[in-house]
């Protein structure tokens, strides 16, 4: 009989020390976002939760990891501590890693057995792809363990499948959108030389000036005026430089600029792995708003993706908007799963989350459009798998 062993990591140093096993599992898993790899999880924790207690668990089978789940302690409602996945509005990070060839029921039952002993009354999993096989399997394990839980969807994320037929892809767009892209190109061409510059092979030493050039575009937008741009938030530019430098070292960084006479007027900071390209940060210069430079750059990124034989999808990462819907994407849901691993305290906290938090959030004007996840989520699971989410 196979003996499974729990591995516990309690510090950033231990995460980095286990990077070989962690990343080997990441490569075998269906998670395509490289920001879930060990080094980038460690960087996120150093930036956003340097003093928070950690509980990173892995399940090992004969020396090889078959599951892993990083958690950091985060206060809820200022007084209630919970274990959460690394990640926030600046950058997502950690995720559940699961070997698709492992016996998911057995592996996740072992993982849940250890999670039941966590020091926190709630486990709070935000921004998870609730339709993906790994999170469905995790939710099934939660049910088998008899743990109280609440799962809600937050939004639908656009996923543009790449079938390598660029002409057919364009025919699926609304006629008005196709016409808009042609007019935008002509509008900019009248003002000067328009170029799309794609940088998929960048040396780590080149990252800092390239990223500064990108975020200077963002800083010229409303975010700069509001003081919420990357360049105006203390420590944030340095965080993204470290993140991008590591992605570049792995060959997974992908930067694109839309240039007018050599001036950057739009950018996409993304990353690609396992055939999936992800739009992490997008920005454009509002001076050229009438020419839709952001969408025009997205157009060029999609065209390049269709000509890349290894690319299978473009994951937009954020909520579906009217602008993104014009590319005729599929969608997959992101949501929140809250689990009460401890008997009475967790159940009381979960009851408060289910019945009182919505009312308080409405009063604060902060409630997202949430809805309970039905038995059958109305989304293609294949789409969630393709997206690596």
C-alpha positions in Angstrom: 0.0 0.0 0.0 1.3 3.5 -0.9 2.4 5.5 2.1 1.6 9.2 1.8 3.6 11.7 3.9 2.7 15.3 4.8 5.5 17.8 4.3 5.1 21.1 6.2 6.9 24.3 5.4 6.7 27.2 7.9 9.0 29.9 6.4 10.0 31.5 3.1 13.4 29.9 3.4 11.8 26.5 3.6 9.7 27.3 0.5 12.8 28.1 -1.4 14.5 25.1 -0.1 11.7 22.9 -1.5 11.6 24.7 -4.8 12.7 21.7 -6.8 9.9 19.4 -5.5 7.4 22.3 -5.6 8.1 23.3 -9.2 8.3 19.7 -10.4 4.7 19.3 -9.2 3.8 22.6 -10.8 5.0 21.4 -14.1 2.9 18.2 -13.8 -0.2 20.0 -12.5 -2.9 21.8 -14.6 -1.9 25.2 -13.2 -0.4 27.2 -16.0 0.3 30.5 -14.1 4.0 30.5 -13.3 3.3 32.9 -10.4 2.3 29.7 -8.5 5.8 28.4 -8.6 7.8 28.4 -5.4 10.1 31.4 -5.9 7.3 33.7 -6.9 5.1 32.5 -4.0 8.1 33.3 -1.7 8.4 36.8 -3.3 4.8 37.5 -2.8 4.9 36.6 0.9 8.1 38.7 1.4 6.3 41.7 -0.1 2.8 41.5 1.3 2.9 39.2 4.4 6.5 39.2 5.8 5.4 38.8 9.4 2.4 36.5 8.8 2.5 32.9 10.0 2.7 30.4 7.2 1.3 26.9 6.7 2.4 25.4 3.4 1.5 21.7 3.2 2.5 19.1 0.6 1.6 15.5 0.2 4.5 13.3 -0.7 4.3 9.9 -2.4 7.6 7.9 -2.5 9.7 11.0 -2.5 7.6 12.9 -5.1 5.1 15.6 -4.3 1.6 14.9 -5.5 -0.3 17.9 -3.9 0.7 21.2 -2.4 -1.2 24.1 -0.8 0.4 27.4 0.5 -1.5 29.3 3.2 -0.7 32.6 5.0 -2.4 34.0 8.1 -4.7 36.9 7.2 -7.0 38.8 9.6 -10.7 39.0 8.7 -13.0 41.7 10.1 -9.8 42.8 11.9 -10.2 40.2 14.7 -10.7 36.8 13.0 -7.6 35.1 11.7 -7.9 32.8 8.7 -5.6 30.8 6.4 -5.6 32.2 2.9 -3.9 31.6 -0.4 -1.1 34.1 -1.2 -2.5 36.7 -3.6 -4.2 40.1 -3.7 -5.4 42.8 -6.0 -1.8 43.6 -7.1 -0.9 40.0 -8.1 -2.3 36.5 -7.6 0.1 33.9 -6.5 -0.4 30.6 -4.7 -2.8 27.9 -5.8 -3.7 24.3 -5.1 -1.2 22.1 -7.0 -2.4 18.5 -7.7 -0.8 15.8 -9.7 -3.5 14.8 -12.3 -2.1 11.2 -12.3 -2.4 10.8 -8.5 -5.5 9.3 -6.8 -7.1 12.7 -6.0 -9.5 11.3 -3.4 -6.8 9.6 -1.4 -4.3 12.5 -1.7 -6.8 15.2 -0.8 -8.2 13.2 2.1 -4.7 13.1 3.5 -4.3 16.9 2.9 -7.7 17.7 4.5 -6.8 15.5 7.5 -3.9 17.8 8.2 -5.8 21.0 7.4 -8.4 20.1 10.0 -5.7 20.7 12.6 -4.8 24.2 11.3 -4.6 27.0 13.9 -7.2 29.1 12.2 -11.0 28.8 12.5 -11.5 29.6 8.7 -9.7 28.6 5.5 -10.3 31.3 3.0 -9.6 30.5 -0.7 -10.1 33.6 -2.8 -9.9 33.9 -6.6 -10.0 30.1 -7.3 -11.2 28.6 -10.5 -14.2 26.8 -9.0 -14.9 24.7 -12.1 -11.4 23.3 -12.5 -11.0 19.6 -11.7 -8.6 20.1 -8.9 -10.8 22.5 -6.9 -13.9 20.4 -7.6 -11.9 17.4 -6.2 -10.9 19.6 -3.2 -14.5 20.6 -2.5 -15.5 16.9 -2.7 -12.8 16.1 -0.1 -14.2 18.9 2.1 -17.6 17.3 1.9 -16.2 13.8 2.7 -14.5 15.3 5.8 -17.8 16.7 6.9 -16.4 20.3 7.1 -18.9 23.2 6.9 -18.1 25.4 3.9 -19.5 28.1 1.6 -18.5 28.4 -2.1 -19.5 31.4 -4.2 -18.7 32.7 -7.7 -17.3 36.2 -8.1 -17.0 36.7 -11.8 -16.4 35.1 -15.2 -12.9 35.3 -16.7 -12.4 35.5 -20.5 -10.4 32.7 -22.0 -9.6 33.1 -25.7 -8.8 29.8 -27.3 -6.1 29.8 -30.0 -7.0 27.6 -33.0 -4.2 29.0 -35.2 -6.7 30.2 -37.9 -6.3 33.9 -37.6 -8.7 34.8 -40.4 -11.5 32.5 -38.9 -10.9 34.0 -35.5 -11.5 37.5 -36.8 -14.7 36.4 -38.6 -16.1 35.5 -35.2 -15.8 39.0 -33.9 -18.7 41.5 -34.3 -18.4 43.4 -37.6 -18.3 46.7 -35.8 -15.3 45.5 -33.7 -13.4 44.4 -36.8 -14.1 47.7 -38.4 -13.0 49.5 -35.2 -9.6 47.8 -35.2 -9.0 48.8 -38.8 -9.9 52.4 -38.1 -7.8 52.5 -35.0 -4.7 51.3 -36.9 -5.4 53.9 -39.6 -5.9 56.7 -37.0 -2.5 56.1 -35.4 -0.8 55.6 -38.8 -1.8 59.1 -39.7 0.1 60.4 -36.7 3.3 58.5 -37.3 5.0 55.1 -37.5 3.0 52.5 -35.5 4.8 49.3 -34.3 3.9 46.4 -32.1 7.1 45.3 -30.3 6.9 41.9 -28.7 9.6 40.8 -26.2 9.3 37.1 -25.4 13.1 36.6 -24.8 14.3 39.0 -22.2 17.4 38.8 -20.0 16.8 39.4 -16.3 19.2 42.4 -16.5 17.0 44.1 -19.1 13.8 43.9 -17.0 14.1 47.0 -14.9 14.2 49.6 -17.7 11.6 47.8 -19.8 9.2 47.5 -16.9 9.7 51.1 -15.9 8.8 52.1 -19.5 5.6 50.0 -19.3 4.5 51.4 -15.9 5.2 55.0 -17.0 2.4 54.4 -19.5 0.2 53.3 -16.6 1.2 56.3 -14.6 0.0 58.7 -17.3 -3.5 57.2 -16.9 -6.1 57.9 -14.1 -4.1 55.7 -11.8 -1.3 58.1 -11.7 -3.6 61.0 -10.9 -5.2 58.9 -8.1 -1.8 57.9 -6.8 -2.6 54.2 -7.2 -0.3 53.4 -10.1 2.6 50.9 -9.6 5.2 53.7 -9.8 3.4 55.7 -7.1 2.9 52.9 -4.6 5.9 52.4 -2.3 7.7 49.2 -3.0 5.4 48.0 -5.8 7.7 48.7 -8.7 10.5 46.8 -7.0 8.2 43.9 -6.4 7.2 43.6 -10.1 10.8 44.0 -11.2 11.8 41.0 -9.0 8.8 39.0 -10.3 9.5 39.8 -13.9 13.2 39.1 -13.6 12.4 35.6 -12.3 10.0 35.0 -15.1 12.6 36.2 -17.5 15.1 33.8 -16.0 12.7 31.0 -16.6 11.9 32.2 -20.2 8.3 32.8 -19.2 8.1 36.6 -19.3 6.2 38.2 -22.2 6.2 42.0 -22.7 4.5 43.8 -25.6 4.5 47.5 -26.4 2.4 49.5 -28.9 4.7 52.3 -30.1 4.1 55.5 -32.0 7.3 56.9 -33.5 9.2 55.0 -30.8 7.0 56.2 -27.9 5.2 53.6 -25.9 1.5 54.3 -25.9 0.2 50.9 -24.6 1.7 47.8 -22.9 0.9 44.3 -21.9 2.9 42.7 -19.1 2.2 39.0 -19.2 3.7 35.6 -18.9 3.4 32.4 -20.8 3.7 28.7 -19.8 2.2 25.4 -20.9 0.8 27.0 -24.0 -1.2 29.7 -22.2 -0.4 33.4 -22.4 -1.7 35.5 -19.5 -2.5 39.2 -19.5 -1.3 40.2 -16.1 -1.1 44.0 -16.5 -2.4 46.2 -19.3 -2.3 49.9 -19.7 -2.5 52.7 -22.4 -1.8 56.4 -22.7 -5.1 58.3 -22.4 -3.8 60.9 -24.8 -4.5 58.4 -27.6 -7.8 57.1 -26.2 -9.7 57.9 -29.5 -7.5 55.3 -31.3 -8.1 52.5 -28.7 -4.4 51.7 -28.2 -5.1 49.1 -25.5 -7.4 47.1 -27.7 -5.2 47.5 -30.7 -2.3 46.1 -28.8 -4.5 43.2 -27.6 -5.3 42.6 -31.3 -1.6 42.3 -32.1 -1.0 40.0 -29.2 -3.8 37.7 -30.4 -2.5 37.7 -33.9 1.0 36.7 -32.6 -0.6 34.0 -30.5 -2.4 32.5 -33.5 1.0 32.3 -35.3 2.7 30.6 -32.4 2.2 26.8 -32.8 2.8 26.2 -29.1 0.1 28.6 -27.8 -3.3 27.2 -27.1 -5.1 30.0 -25.1 -4.9 33.6 -23.9 -6.1 34.0 -20.3 -7.3 37.5 -19.6 -7.1 36.9 -15.8 -9.6 39.5 -14.8 -13.4 39.9 -15.0 -15.3 39.7 -18.3 -16.0 43.3 -19.6 -17.8 44.6 -22.6 -14.5 45.4 -24.3 -13.1 41.9 -23.7 -16.3 40.2 -24.8 -15.7 41.6 -28.3 -12.9 39.0 -28.8 -15.6 36.3 -28.4 -13.9 34.4 -25.6 -15.0 31.4 -23.6 -15.3 32.0 -19.9 -14.5 30.2 -16.6 -15.6 31.3 -13.1 -13.4 32.5 -10.3 -14.8 32.4 -6.9 -14.3 32.0 -3.2 -14.4 28.9 -1.0 -14.5 29.3 2.8 -14.0 26.2 4.9 -14.4 25.8 8.7 -11.7 23.2 9.7 -12.3 23.5 13.4 -15.6 22.4 15.1 -17.5 25.1 16.9 -15.3 28.2 16.4 -15.1 27.6 12.7 -18.8 27.0 12.3 -19.7 30.1 14.2 -17.3 32.2 12.1 -18.7 30.6 8.9 -22.2 31.4 10.0 -21.3 35.0 10.5 -19.7 35.1 7.0 -22.8 33.6 5.4 -25.4 35.6 7.2 -24.0 38.8 8.6 -21.0 39.7 6.3 -23.2 40.2 3.2 -25.3 42.8 5.1 -22.3 44.6 6.5 -20.6 44.6 3.1 -23.7 46.1 1.5 -23.7 48.8 4.1 -20.0 49.5 3.3 -20.7 49.5 -0.4 -18.1 46.8 -1.0 -20.1 43.7 -1.8 -19.1 41.9 -5.0 -21.7 40.2 -7.2 -21.5 36.9 -5.6 -23.8 33.9 -6.1 -23.7 30.4 -4.7 -22.1 27.8 -6.9 -24.7 25.3 -8.2 -24.1 21.6 -8.4 -23.2 22.0 -12.0 -21.3 25.2 -12.8 -22.5 26.7 -16.0 -19.1 26.7 -17.7 -17.0 24.4 -19.8 -14.6 22.5 -17.5 -12.4 22.1 -20.6 -12.1 25.8 -20.7 -10.9 25.9 -17.1 -8.4 23.2 -17.9 -7.1 24.9 -21.0 -6.6 28.1 -19.0 -4.5 26.3 -16.4 -6.9 27.6 -13.8 
